[in-house]
Amino acid sequence: MNKGNWVKRSDLKQALRGLNNTCRGGSGVMNHNNKKKNPRAKALTTTIWFTLLASFFARELAIIIAITTASMNVTISFLIFISSVSIAAATASSALLSHDGLKNDLFPEILRDEAVARLYELGKVSDADGYLERTFLSPASIRAGNLIRTWMEDAGLTTWMDGLGNVHGRIQPPNASNKALLLGSHLDTVVDAGMFDGALGVISAISALKVLNVTGRSRHLKHPVEVIAFCDEEGVRFQSTFLGSAAIAGVLPVSTLQVSDKSGLTVQNILKENLIDTTEENLSQLKYEADSVLGYVEVHIEQGPVLESVGLPLAVVKGIAGQTRIKLTVRGSQGHAGTVPMSMRQDPMVAAAELIVSLESLCKRPQDYISSNGPDGQCNAFSIKSLAGSLVCTVGEISTWPSASNVIPGQVTFTIDIRTIDDIGREVIIYELSNQMDTICDRRSVSCIMERKHDANAVSCDAGLNSQLKSAAYAAIKRKTGEDIGDVPVLMSGAGHDAMAMSHLAKIGMLFVRCRGGISHSPEEHVLEDDVWAAGLAIHAFLDTNFYLVSKQFTAIRARRWIFINTIRYWKFLENDISIAVMEFFSSGTFPKGYNSSFIALIPKTQNAKTDKDFRPISLIESLYKIIAKILANRLSSVIPDLISDDQSAFISNRQILDGPFILNELLSWCKYKKLKVIVFKVNFEKAFDSIRRDYLDDVLKSFGFGDKWRGWISGCLKSAKGSVLVDGSPTSEFQFHRGLKQGDPLSPFLFILIMESLHLSFKKVMNARLFTGIPLDNSLTISHLFYADDVIFVGKWDSLNLKIILKVLKCFHMASRLKININKSKLMGYGVHFDEVETEARYIGCATFVAPFSHLGVKVGGRMERIKSWDDVVSKVTSRLSKWKLKMFSIGENLGAHGNITRRSPWLDIVREINVLRSEAKHINVAEKMNHPSLSCSYRREPRGGIEEEQQNMLFSRISGVILPNMRDRWIWSFETSGDFSVTSARRLIDDSLLPKRDVQTRWVKVVPIKINVFAWRVRLDKLPTRLNLSLRGVEISSIICPLCNSSVESASHLFFTCHVARLIWKKVLRWWDLDENMIDSYDDWLLLLKKIQLPKRLKDLFEGVCYVKWWLI
């Protein structure tokens, strides 16, 4: 294994071919012999212009060019040419898709002017004269809801009011998933309120969705988006907050319906007055199911001065502070103010004052009073740092009794409001306050009573949503101001929001908007018009970037598939450069910085994945690294069968996934026949690939005889690995991998089974020492375990000692390799053992139990497998896969010109089969006989009625009677070819002559783009596309025939693709990248004339024409 220079060009070609097969739908690392071309993969090789992922390709080029600095040869020139063409198309594409080329790409008319006008209009809807007041389902609240519904419908949303008065508006894209993203805030206000609190969140969301609707992108969202204007958040009318959002989240108590306002009307009475029939029985129907909601995002004014002080319009909220409200009563001795000496007084007012001052000191400098582990040193979950910047304490009300100027009070009552993002920290503060209260009250000889009136736990905003909102806020501010603002602030919210209730339903995110002076709940509350604009831009960017159907994660995968597939095609150009790069690694054993970086895509394991444990990380690896890893994997695969025992059946040629289940079935049948009691222990490892210690892997390789050079190559592949996680398509900052194997790396499966082989050898030593009793089948063969990658099953004689030995071996294996057993997901079965005995052992070790029959690697094990019915599941799975393959049909585009395929299509066999069915039932049908023995006799459903009908019949007979049938066998003739045989060329010529104006130009067909784009370009030429003008001419009712991109001209084909300023902008960029003169064109004929004049080799001219076709396709 440690011989000198063994990497050959044939190794490179084999590695590339293996990668190519994998990208074309091969079965993974063992699929080296799949040489049959997949037509879909072939089509994919021509989609360079369609995918337009030039940024990834340019990155790959940069790697190769960095290695090859010797000279600017033909290869580099070719690569730069391909890159320039791709970048030209990508630039044109991004100008269209991101609207960066539009003058109104910031949409001030909608996101600022219209939004501000709506805020002022909504601010006039009030129940009071002279100030703003809207409470739960008041007349003003109903008018405001109707107004919001009108604006939602204007934005293209479907609207309704639910059973508690919440107003909903929803966009349901045609190809979206069932999980909806919720946006919104509340419509109610406090008394004498400002007009931005709550309303800004609703109107910003509606405005952002209106922009998506106007630009046509709302139908391409990958999730439904719903805006909710909550009926009650402030709790003014019923002194109960979050009525609307709590009902949606399913945490509103049924008893709330019977809560009364000051006039004695209950919530249910108010609902009935507004013709809303919500009762205690159907209140639960308002609740949204958790699996139907993706998350909740709320925009809200800051209600604080931080943003104004830093001069920024937006901030992201990291969490909403938890809150405790306390009523503190101090009782002393009431007396005359002039007669009781100061030294003898038991004054509750003085004690209360000292308590209030003490509270201020405690909340300003908690570190002076509390140790890092809490007040008693026992709170290990608490850190004093968690209170920094978020702890606030307020004394809001104070009252005395009897409250006379000449009387020492007998009692003082005051309220304390404590808020912080750390719930444990809040409890620590309350504990310390209680200690200080006892000390002060004892010293002043007064009694103190502390009552907790209200508690609300802190709510943390979701890190993923926060990251997306932070990026969106940064992009919005930078696009609006043109300046780099640095980092977007992350703040804590001390006020309550609907997001607190919604956190019980889904993950939440919040965006704060700057308000003047931090004033809220006041008529002085004010938000700048440009800050309203920034909020709308941020929500628009958040939706457009993270929830658009074509995600960055998808384009990243497509980009890497493109480079692998075309490497074989362009091998003659890339051979020297890639060879030099590969040989450099095998010489030095190291990668330059950036060569072994990867994106980590999180693939859900379950349908409702919520935590990190529910996702499987798959690495999207750089091209050059994957080539080198594939070379090493190919060489390793040639020796791995000699190193790995027969107990393992994964990733090794000539070993099948069904080997394990078949052996286990036979083993259990034999044990049943022999009436043996057997342990069957299914082991589940935690994060198996991600946990392996690299020093342990190196020891294993050394033990198996791999030399220093080989181990150095493996170490170079692992130590240089860096990655960034794709969160909804956006990569996080890059980080270094320190352990584990990358899933998606060609080397990982082979290295993992070498690690598992060390477990096999360890257990074999235990067997040899007779510490464990397996299942002896005869004198020479004993089975104790079966491995398939990380699917491990131990079998042996039923004995508690046997079970303890398994656990001890696994514990030692964990200490050495860091592969840890997940005992909660591992399962124990006693075959032939009473269930109570199995349950006792399972409880002792903390695992679950299972019984036969059970599924192992997708196959039923332990049943009556000699019966055919027992294999129905396996057969149905295979049949299902075969039926899907059998039903695959070519698309219309793939059939164009594919005359050789038509005769082999299944519909002809279906027709013949039906004819045979008719014949079998004695219904003789023979069209040929009718044609060979013609007759002028006719049969009608009724006789001709004289006049014109008889005249038409006679004319028909006269024409038919003049036809002389030749005395030969009939056959179909294609009259447009002299041979009588059909050809695509003559069919195309016929179409051109019939449908196109007479000219000397044939139908154009470009090979470098997919067929569907060629067909699209053909329809552009014929003006057969459903533009707004064409739809209107065909009688289709549409709201407007004006072009939605420029809003200035009628949307016809010539305008959309040639004269619209968006099309002209893209055309200029294409010409600039191709280094061609800027010739403006107004029609397809102008474009065709220009194409004729361009002096380029035919191959380059075809590429240029393909770029033009893709430009039209994207528009």
N, C-alpha and C positions, 0 to 999 in steps of 0.2 A: 504493500500500500504506500510505501515511502520512496518510490522511484522518482527519478529526476523529472524531466520535462515531458510529461505524457499527454498534455492537452494538444489535440490536433484540430485542424479545421473541420474534420468530420464530426468531432465532438460538438463544435459550435452548431453545425447544421442539424445534428440530431437534437440538440437542446432546443433550437428554434422550432424544429418540426414538432417536438412534443408540446411546446408552448402554443404553437399554432393550432394543434389539434385540440388542446384544452380550450382555447378561445372559441373554437368552432363547435364546441359542444361535446368534447371528449370527456372521458370519465375520470380525469384527474391524473395523478402522478404516474400511474401504471399504464396509461393509455399511450404506449409508444408506437403501436403498429396500426393505428387508425389512419390510413392514408386516403380513404375515400372522401372526396370533396363534398362538403355540404353546400347545396345551392344557396342557402340563406347566408352562410359565411362568405361565399363568393360574392353575393350581393353586397355584403357588408364591406368588402374590400374596396368597393367603388363609392363608398359614402363619405369620402374625405370632404367633399364640398357640402354634403348634407349635414354632417355632424358639426363641422366648423369649430373644432376644439384645438385651435392652433397654439394656444398657450402651453398645453401639455407637450405637444410635438416640439415646440421651440425649446422646451426644457430638455428634452431628450437630445436635440441637436446640440445644445450647449455642452452637454456632457461629452459627446463624441468629438466636437470641435476642440474642446479643452484638452483632450488627450492627443489629438492629431494636430500638432502645431508645426509640422515639418514644412508643408507648402500648401498653397491654395490650389489644389488639384481639381480635376473634373468632378470627383466625388463631392467635395465641399461645395462646389458651384451648384451642383444638382440639388444638394440638400438646402442651400440657401434659396434656390429658386422655389422649391416645394414650400418652404417655410413662408416665403413672401406671398405666394399665392394664397396659402391658408390664412395668413394673418390679414390679407386684404379682405377675404370673405368674412373672417371673424370680426374684423372692425366694422364692416358693413352690417353684419348681423347684430352686433352689440348696439350699434347706433339705433337700430330699429327696436330691438327688444327692450332696451333700458330707457328708451325715449330720450337719450342724451342729446340727440341731434335736434330735438324740437325746441322751439323758442319758449314754449309754455310747459317745459318738462317739470317745472316746479309747481305747476297748477295753482297759481295764486288766486285765480278767479273762484275756484272751488274751495281750496283748503284755507284760504284767508278771507277773501272778501265775502263770499257767501256764508262761510261758517260764522264769521263775526256778526253779520247781519242777522243770522238765525239766533245767535245767542242773545242779541238785544231784543229781537222779537219775542223770544221765549221769556225774557226777563220782564216783559210787560204783562204776562199772564199771571195774575195774582188774585187772591181772595180778598185782599185789603186795598184800600185806597191810599195812595201815597207811599207805600212801601211794599216789598215783595214778601209774600207768604203763600206757600203751597204745601198743604199737608195731605196725608193719606186719603186718596179718593175724594178730595174736596172738588167743588165745581171747577176751580182753576186747574186742579190736577187732571181732571178728565179732558179739559180743553187742551192742556199741554200734551197729553198723550195722543190726542187726535192730530195735533200739529206735528208731533214726532212721526206718527204713522205716515202722514203725507210726505214728509221729507225722506223717510225710508223708501217709500214706493218710487219717489223721484230718483233714488239711487239704484233702483232695480231690485229691491228686496221684497220678498213676500211677507206680509205683516199680519199680526193678530194680537189680541189682548187675552191674557190667561185668566184663570179663576181667582187671582188676587189683585188684578189691575196692572200687572207688569206688561209693558208693551214690547213685543218681539218683532224683529225684522231679520229675515234669513236669505242668504244666497246659497242655493243648492246646485253646484256645478254638475254637469252630466256625468263626469267620470270620477267624481270625488268619492272618498271613503265615507263610512258612516259616522266617524268621529268628527264632531264639530268644534271649531274654535269659537269661544264666546268672548265678546267684547261688550263694554258698557259701563254704566254708572247709574246714579239715581236722579229722579226728577223732582223729588220733594225738597223742601227748604226748611230752614229755621225761620223764626219770626224776625222780620226786618233783615232779610238775607241779602247777600250779593248774588249776582246772576251767573257766576262762573262755577261755583261749587256744585259738582255733580253733572250739570248740563254740559260742561266742556267735554267730559268723557264720552257722553252719548253722541254729541254732534261731531266730534273729531273722528269717531269710528264711522259714522254715516258718511262723512265727507271722503274719508280714505276709500271706502267701498264704492262711492260714486265715481271716483277717479278710475278705479279698476274697471268699473262697468263701462264708463265712457271710452276707455282705451281698449275695450274688448278682452281684457285679461281676466275678468272675474270668472268666466266660464272655464278657464284653465286652472283654477285653484284646485289643489289636491285634497282639500278638506272643505266641507261646508263652513261658512262663517255666519255667526248669528250675533246681532246687536240686541242687547236687552236694556231697556230703560226701566229701572226698578222703581216700584211704586212708593217705597218707604225705606229710608236708611237712617234719617235723623231721629225718628221716634218721637216727634213733637206731639202728635195727637194722642197717641196711646202710651207714651213713655216706654215703648218697647222697640228697640232698634232692629234694623235688618229684616223687616217683615218680608219684603219681596225676595231678597236674595236667599234668606233662610228657607223659604218655601221651595225655591228652585233646588237648593242643596239638600233638601229633605231633613232639615234640623229644626224646623219651626214646630213648637209644641202645639198639639191640637187645642189645648186650653187657651191659646192666644185668641181664638175666635170669640171667646167670651170676655175678653178684656174690654173695659169701658173707657170712653173719653170723659171729659169734664161735664158734658151734657148728659151722660148716662147711656149713650149709644154704644153698643158693642161693635167689634170688628165685623161680626156676621150681619148685624143690622145695616151697617154702611154698605156692605157688599150687596145685600138685597135691594137697598135703595137704588143702586146702580145696575140692577137687573143681572147681578152675578150670583149664580146659585152654587156657592161653595159651602159645604157642610163639613162637620167633623169626619164624616164617612169618606168623602171624596177629596179631602185636602191633600192626601198623600199622592194623588194623581198628578199634582203639579211638579213633583220631584223628577229631576232628570236622572237617568241611569248613569253611573260612573263610566261604563264602557262606551257611552255615546258622546262623551265630552273629551276633547283633546286638552283643553286648558282654558283659563280665564285671564284676560288682560284688561286692566283698567287704567285710564288716563285720568289724572286728578290734579287740581292745583296743589302746590306744595303745602300751603297753610303754615309756612315758616319762612325765615329770612335768608336761608343759606344760599340758595341759587342767586338771589339778588346780590349777595355779598361777593360771590365769585364771578358774577357777570355772565352767567350761562342760562339759556332758556329751559334746558331739560336735564333731568336726572333719573337714574334708575333706582327703584326702591328695593332694598335688600330684605326688608321684613317690616311687619307691623307690630308695634310694641304690645306686649301683654299689659293688662291693667288691673289694678286692685283699688277699690274704693273702700275707705275705712271711715267709720264714725267713731270719734273718740270723745268720751264723756268724762269730765273731771268734776268730782263733787267735793266741796269743802264745807266750811262752817260760815253760814250767812251771818252778817253782823252790821252794826252801825259803823259808818265810815269815820266818825269822829271819836268814838269811845274805845274801840278795840286797839290795844297797842300793837305796833308792827311786829314785835317779837312773839306775840301770842296768836297771830293770825294764821288761819288755815285757808289761804286764798287760792281758789281754783283758777282764777284768771292769771295770776303770776305763774302758777305751775303750767298752765296751758301755753303761756308766752315762752317759758323756758323750753317746753317740749317743741314748739314750733321752730325756735332758733336751733335747737339740737337737731331737728329733722333737716333743716337747711344745710348744716355742716355735714351731716351724714351723707346727704345726697350729692353734695358738691365734692367731697373728698372721702369716698367710702373706704379707700385704702388705709386711711388713718384709723379706722375703727374695726375693719374686718381683715383677717388674715387671708392668704391666698387660697386656703382650703376651707373657707367659711368661718363663721364665728366661733365654732367649737373645735375647729381643726379636723372635722370628720367628713366634710362634704367634698369628696374627691371629684365629683362631677362639676364642681364650680370653680371658675377662675375669675379673679377680681378684674382682669382685663376685659371680660365680657360686658362689664357695665360701662366701660369708657364710651362716652359720646352718645349713649342712649338712655341713661337713667335721668328721669325728671320727676320731681315731687312737688305737689301743689296743695296748699291749704286754700280751699275755695269758699267755704262758708264758716262763719263763727257766730255763736249766739250765747247770750248769758241770761241767767235768771236770778233775781227778778228784773234785771236790766234797769237799774235806777242809779242816778249819779251819786247818791249819798248812801248807797248800800254796798257792802262787800258782797260780791256774788256768792250764791250758794252752789251754783252749778254753771259750768261752761261746756258747751258742745261745739266741736268743730270737725270738719271733714278733711280727709287727706286722700289725695289721688296720686298713686305711684305707678309709673310706667317705665318699662324697659324691654328690650328685645330678648332678654334672657329670663325665662320663667324661674329658673332656680335662683338666679341673682335677685329677683324680686322677692322671693321668699326669704332669702338671707337678709335683705334690707328690712323686711317686716319683722324678722326675728330680732335683729339688732335694735330696731325701734322699740320693740316690746321690752327688751332689757333696759333700755334707757328710760322708758316710761316708768317701769317699776322703781328704778333708782331715784328718779326725780320725785315721784309721788310719795315714796316712803320718806324721803328727806323733808318734804314739805307737808307731811301728815295729811295728805288728801287721798281720796280713792279714785282710781282710774279704771275705766272699762273700755276695751277696744272691741268694736264689732265690725266684721267684714261684711259689707253690703253688696259688693259686686266683684266678680273675678272673671277675667277673660285671658286665656293663654295667648302668648305671642304666636305670630304666624310668620313663617319664613317663605319668601318668594322662591320659586323654582330656579335653580342655577342655570338650567338650559334656556328657559324663557328669558331670564335676566341677561344672559350672554347675547341672545338675539336682539333684545330690546336695546341693549347697550350699543351694539353695532349699528342698529337702525337709527338710534338717536345721534350717534356720531356722524353717520352718513347724511342725515337730514340737516344737521347744523353746518357741516362742511359744504354741502351743496347750496345751502341758502346764503352762507356768508362768504364762501370761497376761501376760508381760513382753516388751518389745522388747529383745533381747539385743545389738543392733547387728550387727556382721559375724560370720559363722561363721569360726573360725580355719582357715587352710590350712597344713598341716604337711607336713614331709618325713618319710618312714619310713626309719629306719636299719636296720631288720630285714628279713629276707627273707620273702616271702609267696607263696602260690600264684599271686597276681596276676602275679608276675614271669614264671612259665612261661606263664600264660594270655595274656600280652601278645604272644606269638608267634602266637596264633590270632586275637585280636580286640582291639578297644579296651577299656581297663580303667578302672574307677573304684573308689575305696576310701573307707570311712568309718571314722574312729577313734572309739572309745568310751573315756571316761575310766576309768582304773584307779587304785586307791589307791596313792599313793606312786610310781607308775610301775613297780611291781614286776610282773614276769612270770617264767614258768618257775620258779615257786616256790609252795609251798602257801599263802604269804601273799598270793598274787594275789587281788584282790577287785574286784568291780564292784558299785556300788549298784543296788538293785532299780529305782529310778526311772531310772537310766541305761540299764538293759536295756530298760525301757519306752520311753525316748526313741529308742533304736536301732531298735526295732520300729516305732515311729510314723514314723520317718524313711524306712525302707524302704517302709512302706505308702504314705506320701505320695509317694515317688518313683515307685512303680508306678501309683498311682491318678491322679497328675497327668500323667505323661509317656507312659504306655502304655495309657491307656484309649481305646476305639475312637473315641469322638467327641472329636476333638482340638480344641484351641483354634484351631488354624490353620483347621480346617474351619468352626468357628462364626464366625470372623472373616470368611471369604469369604462365608458365607451372610448375615451381617449386612449386608455391603455390597450384595449382590444384592438384598436386601429393600428397602433404601432407594432404589435405582435404579428398581426395578420399580414401587414405589408412588408415586414422585414424579409420574409421569404421572397416576396415578389421583387423587391429591390436589393436582393442580396448581392448582386454583382456590383452595386454601387457602394454598399455599406461594409462589404467583407473585410477590407483592410482595416478600417477604423475600429470596428467591433473587435476584430482579432487582436489589435494592439491593446485595446482596453482590457480584454480578458487576460491576455498574457501578462500584462502589467500586474494584475491582481495575483496570479499564480506565482509571480516572481517575488512580490513584496509581501503578500498575505494581508494587505490592508486596502481599505477603500478610501478615496478622497472624501472630504466632507460633503454630505448631501447625496452621495451615490446610494446609500442604503437607508434613505428616508422612506417612510410609507404613511399612507392614510389608513386609519382603522375605522372600518364601517361596522356599526353595531347592528347585528341581525337579530330581530326578536325570536326567541325560542317559542314563545306562546303568543296567542292572539291578543291578549290584554297585558302586554309587558309593561311593568311599572318601575321596577327597581333595576339596579345594575346587574343583579343576578339573573334577570330574565332575558339578557341579551348575550349573544355570542359574538366576540370580536373577530372580524376577518380583516386581514391586512391587504391593502392594495399596494403592491410592491413595485419599485422602480424597474424599468425594463432591463437595464444592464445588470443589476443585481440578480434579477430573475434568470437571466441567461446563465450567469456563473453558478447560481444555486442549482439550476437544472443540470448543468454539466456534472457537478458533484453528486447530485441525486442519481443521475444515470449510472455513474461509476459505482456508487454505493449500492444501488439495486442489484448489481451483478454479484456482489459478495454477501448481501444480507441473508439470502436463504440458507447459507452455510453457517451463519452465526446465530440465527433465531431458531429456537426449539419448535417442535410440532405443536406445542400447547398454544402458540400464537398463530392466528390466521389472518391478521390484517396487513395490508399493504405489500404482500409478498405474492409474486406470480405463482400460479398453479395452486393457490390456497384460496378458498372461497368463504364468503361471509356465512354461508349455510353450514359450514363444517362444524362450528361450535354447537348450534342447535341440534344437528343430527346426532352428534356424539352424545350430547346431554340427554336426548330422547332415548337413545339406546341404553345409556347408562341407567337411567331411572327405571326403564322397563326391566332391565336385568335385576336391579335392586328390588323391584316389586315382586319379581318371580322368586328371588331368593329370600324375600321377606326380611330385608335389611332395613334398619333405621339409619337415615342419612341426613347429614347437614347439607343444606344448600344455602350459601351466603352470597348474595349479590352485593357487590361493593360499588359505591358511588364516590368518585374522587371529586374534590372541589377544584374547579378551574385547572384541569389537569395540564393542558399545554402551557398555561400561563404561570405555573408555579415552580417549574423545574430549576433547580440550582445549577448554574453553569459549571462550577468547579466539580460538582458531582458528575455531570455529563462528561467532562474531560477525563475524570478518573475511569469512568465506564469505557470510554473509547480507548484509553491506554490499556485497560485490562483486556480488551478484545484484540489488542495487537496493532492498533493504528499508530503509525509513527508520528514523530514530532511535526513533520511538514503537514501531514493530513490534519492533525489536531490544530495546528496553527491556522490552516484555512478555515476550519469550522469556527475557531475562536474569532477570526477576523470577520466572519459573516455575522456572528452574534454580538460582538462587542461594539461594532460600528452602527448597530441598529438604532434608529430613532423613529419616532412616530408622532402623529397628531390625530386626535379623534375627530371624526366627522359628526358634528351635532346638527341634524337637519341639513346636512350638506355643507356646512361651514366648518373648516378645520380650526381646532384650538391651537394654542402655541405648542411648538415642538418640544418633546421631552425624550430623555435617554431611557432605553430599556436596560434593566439590570438583571433580569432573570426571565425565564420562560422562553417558549418557542412561538414564533409567529404563525398563526393559522392562516394559510394561504401561501406559505413558503414551501417550495418543492422539497426542501430538506427536512422539514419538521416531522412528517410522518415516520421517516426512517430513524431519525434520532430518538423519537419518542418510543418506538418499539424496542430500541436498544436499551433505553432506561427500564422499560417493562421487563426486558429479558433479565436485568439484574434482580428484579423482584422474583422472577421465576427461579433463578439460580439460588437465591437466598432461601426460598421455600423448599427447594430441592435438598438443600443441606439440612433443613429441619426434618424433612422426610427421612433422609439417610440416618439422622441421629435418632430416629424413631420417636420424635417428640409429637408427631402428628400422624394419625391413622387415616389414610385415604381409602379409596374403594378398590380393592384388589379384584381384577377381572380374571387373572390366572396367576401362575407363579412368577411371571416375568413382567407383568404390566399392572401398574397401580395409577389411578387417576385421582388427582387432588385439586386441580384447578384448570380453568380454561380462560384464555385471554383473547379479546379482540379489541386492540387499541386500549382505551381506558374502560371498556366493559369487561369486568372481572367477575368470575364466579368461582368460589371455592366449594368443593364437595368433599365429604369425608364421613367417617363413622359418627353417629350422633353421640356426642359426649361433651359436657360442659368444658372439660379440659381442652378438647380439640378447638372449641370456639375461642377460648382464651388465647391459645397459641396463635390462631389467625390474627387476633387483634394485636398481640404483642409484635408479631412480624410486621404488620402494617404500621404500627407505631414506630418501630425501628426504621422502616423504609421512609416514613415521613421525616424523621430526624435527619436522615442522610440526604434525601432528594427534595424535600419540602412538598412532596405529593401527599396531601392530607385527605383522609377518608371523611366524607360527610356522613356521619353516623345516623343523622336524622333521615336521610334519603336512602340509606342502605337498608336491605331487607333480608330477613331470615325466614327459612322454611325448614320444617322437619318432615321429611318424606317418610311416611310410615310411623310418624310420632303423633301422640295425642296433642291436640291444639293447645290445651292448657299448659302443657309442658313447654311448648314452643313459645307461648305468650310470656311465661315466666322468664325464660332466657332472654327474650327480646327486651323485656322491661329492664332487665339487669344491665344490658349493654346499651340501651337507649335507642334501639332501631325499631323499624316497622316489621310487620310480618306479611307473608303472602302464602298463597296455596296454589296447588296444581289444579288445572292447567294454567300456565302463565306464559307471557310473551317474552322471548329473548331474541334480540336483534331482529324483531319483526316477525318471528315465527313462533307458533304455539308449541309449547314444550310441556310434557308431563301428562297429556291426556291419552286417550285410546288412539294412538297415532297409527295403528294398523288399519283403522277405518279410513276409507276414502273421504268421508265427510269431514274428518279432522283437518284435512289439507285444503278445505274450501277457501279459507282466507288467503293462503299463499297463491292458490290458483287464480282467485278473483283479482288479486293485485297484479299478477303477471298479465292476465287477460285485459285488465283495465289499461295497463301500459301499452299493450299491443294494439288495443282498439284505438287509442289516441293516435298512435303512429299510423294505423291503417286509414284513419279518417282524414289525415292531412291532405289537403288539396292545394294545388297551385293557385296563386292569386291571378286576377285578370291580367295584371302587368306582366307576370312571368309567362303567361300563355301567348303573349303577342309574338308572333313569328315562330312559336314552338310547334310547328306542324307535326314534327316527329313524335311529340308527346301525346297528341290528341287521340290517336288510334289506340293508345294503351290506357285510356281513362276508363274508370269504372262505370260511368253512366251508360256506355254502350252495352256493357254486360248486363246492367239492370234492365235495359229495354229488351234484349234478347230473352232474359229470364221471364219477363212478363208475357212475351209472346208465347213462349213455351207453356206457360200456365194456362193461357187461353186455349191453346191447342189441346192440352191434356183434358180440358173440359168439353171437347168436341166442338168448339167454336172455331171452325177452320177459317183462317184469315190468310190470304196469299195475295199480296199486292202485285207481285210479278205476273201472276196469271191474268189479272185484270188488265194489265198493261199490254200483255202479248195477245190478248183477244179482245180488241176494242169493239165498242158498240155505240151507236148514237142514241140508243134508247136511254131515257132518263127517268128518274123517279123523284117526285117532289112531295113535300108534305101536303101541298094542295096544287090543283091544276092552275096554269096561267089564266089570268082573268081578261084575256083579250086585249085589244089595243096595244099599248106600248109593251106589255109583258110578252105577248105573242111575237111582236116584232123583235124584241131582244132575243127570244129563244130561236127564232129563224136565223137571225144574224149569227148567233153562236154556232148553229148547225152548219151554216154556210162556210164559216171559217174553219171549222174542224174537218169538214168533208174534203177540203182541199189539201189536207195534210197527207202526204204519202209516207207511210212508215217503212223505214229500211228493214231489210230482212237480216237483221243482226241483233246480237244481244244488246239490251239497253245499258247505258252507263252514264254517270254524271259527267258533264263537260263544263270546264271553266272557259267561257268563251273569250276571255281576255288574254289567253295564251294560245299560240298556234298549236302547242302540243295537247291542249285541252286539260292540262294539269294545273292545279292551283299553285300560286306562288305569292309570297308576301309582297314582293316588289310590284307585281301587277295590281294587287289589291290596294297598295298604298297609292299607286299611280291613279287608280280609279277614284279613290277618295279625294286626292288632290284635284283631279279634273272636275269632280262633281261639286265639291264644297268650297274650294279655294278659288279666288279670282285667277284668271288666266295669266300666268307669268312663267318665267323660266326658272323658278325656284322650286325644288322638291321639298317634301317634308324633311325637317332637320332631325337628326338623331345623334346624340352625343353619348359615347360609350362610357365616359368617365363618371357619369352621374347615374343614380338609380332610374329604373324604368318609369316609376311614378312621377319623377321630376320631368322626364322627357315628355310624358303624356300631359303634364301640367303646362309645360312650355308650348306644346302643340295647341292646347286649348286657349292659351294667351293669344296665339297667332289667329285663331279662329274667332276670338271674342266670344267664347262659349263658357265663360266663368260666371258664377252667380254674383256678379257685382250688384250693388244697390240699384244702378240704373237698369241692368238687365232684369232683375227681379221685378222692378216696377213695370217695365214694358211687358212682362209676362202676366201681369195682373195680380202679383203678390202684394198684399198690403204691408207696407213698412213705414216706420215713423218718419224717416228722412232719407233722401237720396244723396245727401251731402257726404263727402269723404270724411270719415271720423278722424283721419290723421291730421288733416289741415283745416277742416271745417270751412273751406273756402270755395270748393268746386264740386260739381257732380261726380260721384264715384263711378267712372267708367273704366274699362280696362286700360285704355291709353293714358288716362289721368293717373290711375293707381300705380302703374308700373313705369311711367315715363315722365309725366309732367308734375306730379305731386312733389312738394319741396322735400319730403322725406326720401322719395325715390331718387330725386336729383342729388341729395346729400350723399346717399350711399353710392350712387353712380360716380360721383367725383372721387370718393375714396378708393373705389375699385380702380379707376383710371390712374390715380396717383400711385397706388401700389404697383401697378403694372407699368408705370413710367410711360404712360400714353398721354397724348394731348387731350385736354378737356373739351370734348365735343358734346354739346348738349343735344339730346334727341327728344322728339315729341311723339314718336309712334314706333310700332314694330318695324315698319318699312325703313324708317330712319336708322334704327338699330341694325337692320340687315345690311343696309348700304354701308354703314360704318364698319361692320364686320368684314365686308369684302375689301375695304380699303386698308385695313390693318395689315401691315407687313410682318407676319410671324410665321415660323415653320408650322406645318399642319398640326403637329402634336400639341404645340403650345396654343395654337388658335383653338383647338378643341377644348383645352383646359380653360381658356378664357371664356369660351361660349358656355362651358359648364358652370363657371362662377356666375355668369349672368343668369342662367336658369335657376340657380340656387337663390340668387337675390330675389327673383320674382316669387319663388316658392315661399321664402321667408316673409315677404310682404303680405 
